[in-house]
Amino acid sequence: MARRAGASETTATDLDHIIRTGLSTATPGTVQDASTSLPVLLLTSDGIHDALSADQIADIVDNGQLGAISPADPQTIVDALVDEAVQTARRRRTVAADNATAVLMIPTLL
């Protein structure tokens, strides 16, 4: 947010840890949207969605980068998202690599 407002990179980096949007304040304009072929709900922190594009996130959820991981194993999928985001952040050195969080919910029929 600071970068979009024109702050210097130093100032923006100092503010990267601040929570800008939560579930109570999220709007379609502040939330990144990714399409997937699976019926899932994925919530991510900026450590994920600032490091990875919507297409990269969808590829990981859709097993494009994971091989044959069962969609019934959400922990494996979120672990892969976090790992990829942290590695990408460290390579780029542009986003914090310590705040990557993902929650994946897969609804089931009872």
Helices and strands as residue ranges (DSSP letters): H 9-14, E 41-44, H 46-49, H 54-61, H 74-92, E 102-105
